[in-house]
Amino acid sequence: MDTVLRQDLIDLALRATDAYLGVEKHAQQNGFATQQDIHDFTFYLSKAHDALTQLDDIDNHAEYMQSHVQIMAK
């Protein structure tokens, strides 16, 4: 994988992670997740997952991501 593509995927993973954590924070502040929150969280989580998978680094992040899925499920 070339360096530019790798950096783009890292940037995408970071931005997507920041976004799904922001959605989670918003839902926690409200005390519940709206349908839009769930949609947005899932969208950004998927983007982060896809980027990390392409980087062959998903195993280092799967447990962390799953913990945030559990938080949103509550």
VEXDREN-2710 file (C-alpha; in Angstrom, 1 decimal):
% VEXDREN-2710
k/r/px/py/pz
1/MET/0.0/0.0/0.0
2/ASP/1.5/3.4/-0.9
3/THR/2.1/6.0/1.7
4/VAL/-0.5/8.5/0.5
5/LEU/-3.3/5.9/0.5
6/ARG/-2.2/4.7/3.9
7/GLN/-2.2/8.2/5.3
8/ASP/-5.7/8.9/3.7
9/LEU/-7.0/5.7/5.4
10/ILE/-5.5/6.7/8.7
11/ASP/-7.1/10.2/8.4
12/LEU/-10.4/8.7/7.5
13/ALA/-10.3/6.3/10.5
14/LEU/-9.5/9.2/12.8
15/ARG/-12.2/11.5/11.5
16/ALA/-14.8/8.7/11.6
17/THR/-13.8/7.7/15.1
18/ASP/-14.1/11.3/16.3
19/ALA/-17.5/11.5/14.6
20/TYR/-19.0/8.4/16.2
21/LEU/-17.6/9.4/19.6
22/GLY/-19.3/12.8/19.1
23/VAL/-22.6/11.1/18.4
24/GLU/-22.2/8.9/21.4
25/LYS/-21.4/11.9/23.6
26/HIS/-24.5/13.7/22.3
27/ALA/-26.7/10.7/23.0
28/GLN/-25.3/10.4/26.5
29/GLN/-25.9/14.1/27.2
30/ASN/-29.6/13.6/26.1
31/GLY/-29.9/10.4/28.1
32/PHE/-31.1/8.5/25.0
33/ALA/-30.2/7.9/21.4
34/THR/-32.5/9.1/18.6
35/GLN/-33.0/7.2/15.4
36/GLN/-30.7/9.8/13.8
37/ASP/-28.1/9.2/16.5
38/ILE/-28.2/5.5/15.8
39/HIS/-27.9/6.0/12.1
40/ASP/-25.0/8.5/12.4
41/PHE/-23.2/6.3/14.9
42/THR/-23.5/3.2/12.7
43/PHE/-22.4/5.1/9.6
44/TYR/-19.3/6.5/11.2
45/LEU/-18.4/3.3/13.0
46/SER/-18.7/1.5/9.7
47/LYS/-16.4/4.0/8.0
48/ALA/-13.8/3.6/10.7
49/HIS/-14.1/-0.1/10.6
50/ASP/-13.7/-0.2/6.8
51/ALA/-10.6/2.0/6.9
52/LEU/-9.0/0.0/9.7
53/THR/-9.7/-3.2/7.9
54/GLN/-8.0/-1.9/4.8
55/LEU/-5.1/-0.9/6.9
56/ASP/-5.0/-4.4/8.3
57/ASP/-5.3/-3.0/11.8
58/ILE/-8.8/-3.8/12.8
59/ASP/-7.7/-6.4/15.4
60/ASN/-6.1/-3.6/17.4
61/HIS/-9.3/-1.6/17.5
62/ALA/-12.2/-4.1/17.5
63/GLU/-12.5/-4.4/21.3
64/TYR/-12.5/-0.6/21.7
65/MET/-15.1/-0.2/19.0
66/GLN/-17.3/-2.9/20.5
67/SER/-17.2/-1.2/23.9
68/HIS/-18.7/1.9/22.2
69/VAL/-21.4/-0.1/20.5
70/GLN/-22.4/-1.4/23.9
71/ILE/-22.5/2.1/25.3
72/MET/-24.8/3.2/22.5
73/ALA/-27.0/0.1/23.0
74/LYS/-27.7/1.1/26.6
END
